[in-house]
């Protein structure tokens, strides 16, 4: 007698057309890849020299994902909805031959055929020398961290006495080669560089550079951060508006899945943005995921622990299932929780300690 075997169900395969959303209904659209955890600056709010001395045990090059692994990973994320990839660090331009990675990523396209936008965030120290090769490799846009026009303030904040003139030269070079738009991020700290809000706005008006002011966040660890050092976006905007009247774009709130509230100068001198992650958390529509240079995926900027992707980096298809599962289980909303605690008179405890910024990227 022949045994009749019941057909086995086919293994589940993700449907590329099925939206990949987390527990709060947030889609996955923005991938940020840290390619190196080292930096040549020692910014006081990110990598202060006291915590990151010259002998700090940064990741060896052998521990970093290869460009081929990063490409495989990026392909899987793009299949799930990512249409923007940002290269970060540390200082990403310290990664040798970064242009080769840009070339690989610039060839990616979304399932519906759109080109994936490739951006980079840098401290600008190497930008003048690298802008042309980055543009030729396929980089679309660049964001430069610049916290002061005053050289004394800038050198104290970057911790290595790097002159502001070289960063400004890098910005001008990036514009000249066609990286557009160039954005400048200023982290504002009360009593440290808040005197530079209006000078920076004045400097970049009518240049095409978009200045964005960021509220001081506890990314350097909860022990080094205090809300008393925060200049709110409302306060920063009032300072600029008093000198150069502003008009809100939209309703003065971030566009869906974006971080900055956008304003234009009334005299059409350009645009300025405000990132209010402390006073007005935007967790509700956060669509960003971060991967460290050693392949750990972080579902929130303020996460403590990552998810190791390296065992799954065989093919983009194999990785896709893993990414989809973890994104679907995501419920992170750290900034909103922190804000609620602050309003109640409390402060985040040890359970809210975060991974170091140079590892996960900004």
N, C-alpha and C positions, 0 to 999 in steps of 0.2 A: 504494500500500500504506500503510495507516494504521500509524503507530508506536504500539505499546502501551506506555504509561508505567507503570512500577511505582509503586504508591502510596508516598508519602513518609511516614515515621513522624511521628506527631504530636509536637510539641515537648513535652519533659518538663514536667509540672506537679506541684508538691509536693502531697502528700496531707495534708490537714489532720489526718487521724487518725494519721498516722505520727509516732511520737515523735521529738522533736528532741533528740538527745543528742550529747555531744562524744566525743572519743577515749577518755576514761576513764569513759564511761557516765553522765556527769552531765547531767541535764535542764536546760533553760532555763526558770526560773520567776520570776526577780527582775530587774527593770530599774531601774537608777538613772540618773536624768537630771540632769545639772548644767545649770542654766538661766542661770548667770552665773558668771564666774570671779573677780569682784571680791568683796571682803569688807571690812567696816568694822572688823574686829578684825585684830590682827597677832600671833596666838598663836605662842608661841615654838617650838612643835613642828610648826607647819604653814606659817605665812606670817610668819616673823620680819621685823621692820621693816628689818633690815640687808639682807635679800635682796629685800624688796618695799617700796621707798620710795614716797613720794607720787607720783613720776613714773614708776612702773613701767608698762610698756606692756601693760596688760590689753587684752582683745579689745574692739574698738569694738562698739557695739550692732548695727551693720550686719553684723557677722560672726557674730552669734548666730542659731541656728535660730529661725524664727518659731513662734508657737504652732500654726499650721496644719501646719507641717512636723513639729513634735514630735508632734502628734496622728496624722499619717500614719505616722510611725515607730512610735509606740506601738501602733497597730492591728496592724502587721505582727508586732511582738514578741508581742502577745497571741495572735495566730493560731498562734504557735509554742509556746505553753505558759506565757507570762508571766501570772501572776495577782496580782502585786504590783508597784506602781510607786512608787519613792521619789524625791521631788524634792530635789535637793541643790545645792551650789554649791562654791566661794565661799559667800556668804550669799544663799540663794535669795530671801529677802524683800526684797532690793534690786532684784529684777527687777520692773519696773513692771507693774501689772495682772496679777499672778500668779494672782489668783483666776479670771481668764478661762481660763487654762490648766487649772486644777483642774476647772472646770466641764466642759471638753471631755473630760478624762481620766476624770472620774467617770461618764461615760455609757458607757464601754467595758464589754464583757462578754466572758467567755471563750466558746469555741465551744460549751461545754455549758451556757451561760446564767448562769454565776456572775458576780457583780459583781467587778470588779477593785478590789483594795484600794489606796487612795491614801494615801501617807505623806509626811512632810516632815521633813528634818533642818535645824535652825537653831541659831544661837548664842543665840537668845532675846532679842536686843536690841530687836527690833521686834514681838515676839510679842504683847505686851499689846494693841497697837493693831490687830493683824491677825487675832487668833484668831477673832472672830465672823465676819468676812467669809470666812475660809478654811473654817470649819465650814459656813457656809451654801452655799459653792460646792461642797462635797462631800468635803472632806478628812476622812479617817477618823481619823488618828492623827498624833502629832508626837513627835519626839525632839529633846531640847535638850542641847547640849554645855555642861557645867558642871563645871569642874575643881577648884573650891574653894568653901567657904562663907566662908573668911576673906577679907575684902575686899582686904587687902594682897597676899596670894598671888594672888588672882584677877586683880587689876589688873595685876600684874607679868606674869602668864601671857598675858592677852589683849592686852597691849602698847599699849593705848590708854586705860588708866585707867578702863575702863567699870565701874560699880559693880555688885556682885553682887545688890544689892537689886532692881534693875530686871529682871534675869533671873528671879529668884524670883517677881516679880510677873507676869511673862509666863507662867511655869509655872502659877501659880494661876489666871490668866485662861483659859488653855487648858483646864484641868480644868473650870472653871465653865461653859464653853460646850459641853462634852460631847466634846471630843477625847479619846478613850480607847483604849488606855491612853497616858498621857504617860510617856515614858521619858527618863531623864537619863543621858547618857554622860559618864563621867569618864575621861580619859586620865591614867594614873598614872605619874609620873616620880620615881624615887628621889632623895631629897634636895631635891625641888622642892615637891611637893604630897602626898607619901605620908602626911603627918601628917593629911590631910583625909579619909582613907578612912572611919574610924569616925564622925567628925562628919557626913559626908554620909549614911552609913547611918542614923545616929540621926535626922537631920532628916527623911528621907523615909519612915521606918517609920510604918505606920498612916495613910498619906496616899493610898494608891492609886498613887503614882508608883513606877515600877520603876527602881531604880538599876542601872546596868551599868558595871562597871569594865573598862577596856580596857588591855591591856599596851602600853607605849610602842613604837611601830613606826617603821621607818625610812622613813616616808612623806615626810619633808622632804628626802630625799636622803641617800645613804650617808655623806657627809662630816659630817653633823650628827647622826648617830645612833651610839650605843654601847650594847652589851648591858649594860654596867655600870649604865646608867640605867633598866633594866627592873625593875619590881616584878612578879614572876610572879603569876598568878591564885591559885596555891596559897598564896603568902605573904599576899596581900590577903584571901583568904577566911579564913585563920587569924586575922587581926586582927579581922575582923567576928565570926567564930564565937566568939571568946573573950569578946566583949562581949554578943553577941546570938546564941545558938545557932542553927545552920542545919540544915536537912534538905534533902537532894538531891531534886530532882524528876527522875523517871526514874532514870538511873544516874549523874547528875552530869556527863553529857556533853551536847553540843549535840544537840537534836532534829534529825532529818534535814533538811539544807539550811538550817539556822539557824546563827548564829554564836556564840550565848551558851550557856554551861552555866548552868542555872537552879537556884536554891535558894530555899526559903521559910524565913522565920523560924519557929522552933519554936512561938513563942507566937502564930503566925498574924498577925504584924505586917506581912505583905506579902511581896514577892519581890525578890530581887537576882540579877543575872546577871554572869557573868565571861567576857570575850572574850579567849581565850588564843592569839592569832595568832602569838606568838613562841615560847612554851614548848610549846604543843600545837597546831601548825598544823592547820587544818581544810580544806585544799585538796581532800581526797578527795571531798567532796560539795558543793563550791561550785557554786551554780547562778545566780550573779549576773553580769550584764553591765552595763557603764557606758558612757554616751554623754556626751561633753563638750558644752558649750554651742555649739560650732561644728560639731557633727555628726560628731565622731570617735568610733568605737566602740572601747572597750578591753575585752579579754576577761579582764583581771586587774587588780586594784587596783595592782599593782606593774609593770604593763606599761611599756615604753619608747615604743612606737609605737602609733598608733591606725589604724583603718580608716575612710577617709572615706566616709560614707554619703550625703553631699549629692547626688552624681550620680545616686543611685538613688531619691531621694525624689520619685518621680512618682506612684506609687500604692502602697498597702500591699501589694497582690499582687505588684507588680514587686520591691519591696524584700524580700519574704519569701524569695525564692530566694537572694538575696545573703546574708541573715542566716543562713539555714539552712546554706549552704555553709561560712561562716566558723566558725559554732559547731561544726559537725561536725569541723572540723579543729583544734579547740582542745585543747591538751594542757597548759595553764599550771598550774604548781604551785610558784610562787615560794617561798612560805613554807616548804614542805617541803624544798626544795633549800637554802634559806638555813639552816634548822635543821640539816640534815645537815652543811653546811659548818662551822657553829659547833661541833658536837659533835666534828668532826675537827680543831678548832683553827684553822680558816681563817676567812675573812670574805668576803662577796660582793665581786666585782670590778666593774670598770666596766660589764661586760656586764649587770649587774643594776641599773644606775642607772634611776630611775623617773621617770615623768612627774609634773609638779607637782600636788599634791593639789587646789589650788583650781580647776584646769582639769577634772580628771576627776571630782571629787566623792568623798565618803567612802563 
